[in-house]
Structure formats: structure tokens, C-alpha cells
Amino acid sequence: MYGGEIIGCFIYGLVALIMIGIGIANLKSKKPVGFYSGEKPPTKDELTDWEEWNKKHGRMWIIYGCIIFISYFIGFTMMDSIACIIPMAVGMIIPIPVMIHKHNKYLEIYKKKEDFNVNGK
């Protein structure tokens, strides 16, 4: 292993562990979690099942961290080729829009529907 490969392995490993740590924190949280930093997390009263909400978001982050690990090692096996960038980049980038889509689906499933009054307002 050369210096660049060691540094790359450390960086990918650190990022993957951070994502897994976010997932574990979501699983253990005693209040509903947010998905990303710009979003205000829903309250317990706004969700039908906030514990399941946290579990699904936690699993999603843990899977993302594992994908980062796996994509690095797939790329590492191709180290002599410029093609090693493809699995490494795919493992970091492609899961993000998938996670956003899943989060939006979870909003549809777990967010309570607003009650309409008699006037429909």
C-alpha cells in the first residue's frame, strides 16, 4: 500500500463511520430525527409512529455508510486503473438522491394528515 492509498482508505473509512454514527444516533434518539441539516425535524405529534420513523432513517444512514466502505474496496481492487474512480464516486453520490426519495416517502407514510375544519380551511 502506498501513502495515497492509505490516506484514501482513512478518509473513506472516516466518512463511512460518520454516516454509520449518524444512523446509530438516529436509532437511539428519543425524539424524531431530521434528515438533513436544513430541515426542521417533525415533532412527535406530527408523526403517526416516530419510533419507526427514526428506525427507518437510522437504517438508511447505516446502509449508506456500508455502501461507502464497499465502494472504496471495490475501487481499491482496481487501483492501477483510472476506472477505480467510478465505484468510489458511485458509492458516495448515487445513494444521496435515493435517500432523499426515501425520506420523502417516509414523510408521506408517517406524517399525520392535517385535519380540515368544516369550512375546508
C-alpha positions as CSV (number, residue, x, y, z in Angstrom):
1,M,0.0,0.0,0.0
2,Y,1.3,3.4,-0.9
3,G,0.7,6.7,1.0
4,G,-2.1,7.9,-1.2
5,E,-4.0,4.6,-0.8
6,I,-3.6,4.7,3.0
7,I,-4.9,8.3,3.1
8,G,-7.8,7.4,0.8
9,C,-8.7,4.4,2.9
10,F,-8.6,6.5,6.1
11,I,-10.8,9.2,4.6
12,Y,-13.3,6.8,3.1
13,G,-13.3,4.9,6.4
14,L,-13.8,8.0,8.5
15,V,-16.7,9.2,6.3
16,A,-18.3,5.8,6.4
17,L,-18.0,5.7,10.2
18,I,-19.6,9.2,10.4
19,M,-22.6,8.1,8.4
20,I,-22.9,4.9,10.4
21,G,-22.6,7.0,13.6
22,I,-25.5,9.3,12.4
23,G,-27.5,6.1,11.8
24,I,-26.9,4.8,15.3
25,A,-27.7,8.2,16.8
26,N,-31.0,8.2,14.8
27,L,-31.8,4.7,16.1
28,K,-31.2,5.7,19.7
29,S,-32.8,9.1,19.6
30,K,-35.7,9.7,22.0
31,K,-37.3,12.3,19.7
32,P,-38.0,12.4,16.0
33,V,-34.9,13.0,13.8
34,G,-34.4,15.3,10.8
35,F,-32.9,14.0,7.6
36,Y,-30.6,16.8,6.7
37,S,-29.3,20.0,8.4
38,G,-31.6,22.4,6.6
39,E,-34.7,20.6,7.7
40,K,-36.5,21.1,11.0
41,P,-37.4,17.6,12.3
42,P,-41.0,16.9,12.8
43,T,-42.4,16.7,16.3
44,K,-43.8,13.5,17.9
45,D,-47.3,15.0,17.4
46,E,-46.7,15.4,13.7
47,L,-45.9,11.8,13.1
48,T,-48.0,8.7,13.3
49,D,-45.1,6.5,14.6
50,W,-42.0,8.5,15.4
51,E,-40.0,5.5,16.6
52,E,-40.4,3.7,13.3
53,W,-39.5,7.0,11.6
54,N,-36.3,7.1,13.5
55,K,-35.5,3.4,12.8
56,K,-36.0,3.8,9.0
57,H,-33.9,6.9,8.9
58,G,-31.2,5.3,11.1
59,R,-31.1,2.1,8.9
60,M,-30.8,4.3,5.8
61,W,-27.7,6.1,7.2
62,I,-26.1,2.9,8.3
63,I,-26.6,1.3,4.9
64,Y,-25.1,4.5,3.3
65,G,-22.0,4.1,5.4
66,C,-21.7,0.5,4.5
67,I,-22.1,1.4,0.8
68,I,-19.2,3.9,1.2
69,F,-17.0,1.2,2.7
70,I,-17.9,-1.4,0.0
71,S,-17.4,1.1,-2.9
72,Y,-14.0,2.0,-1.6
73,F,-12.8,-1.6,-1.5
74,I,-14.3,-2.3,-5.0
75,G,-12.4,0.7,-6.3
76,F,-9.3,-0.3,-4.3
77,T,-9.2,-3.7,-6.2
78,M,-8.9,-1.6,-9.4
79,M,-6.2,0.8,-8.1
80,D,-4.0,0.5,-11.1
81,S,-6.7,1.8,-13.3
82,I,-8.4,5.2,-13.6
83,A,-11.7,3.2,-13.6
84,C,-11.3,2.9,-9.8
85,I,-12.8,6.3,-9.5
86,I,-16.2,5.0,-10.9
87,P,-17.2,2.7,-8.0
88,M,-15.8,5.1,-5.4
89,A,-17.8,8.1,-6.8
90,V,-20.9,6.0,-7.4
91,G,-20.8,4.8,-3.8
92,M,-20.7,8.3,-2.5
93,I,-23.0,10.1,-4.9
94,I,-25.8,7.8,-6.1
95,P,-27.2,6.9,-2.7
96,I,-27.9,10.6,-1.9
97,P,-30.8,11.1,-4.3
98,V,-32.1,7.6,-3.3
99,M,-32.0,8.6,0.3
100,I,-33.8,11.9,-0.4
101,H,-36.5,10.0,-2.3
102,K,-36.9,7.5,0.6
103,H,-37.1,10.4,3.1
104,N,-39.9,12.0,1.1
105,K,-41.7,8.6,1.0
106,Y,-41.4,8.4,4.8
107,L,-42.9,11.8,5.1
108,E,-45.9,10.6,3.1
109,I,-46.2,7.5,5.3
110,Y,-45.6,8.8,8.8
111,K,-46.6,12.5,8.7
112,K,-50.1,13.0,10.0
113,K,-52.6,14.4,7.6
114,E,-53.8,17.8,8.7
115,D,-57.3,17.9,9.9
116,F,-59.6,20.2,7.9
117,N,-62.3,22.2,9.7
118,V,-65.8,22.4,8.5
119,N,-65.0,25.3,6.1
120,G,-62.2,23.2,4.4
121,K,-59.5,25.7,5.5
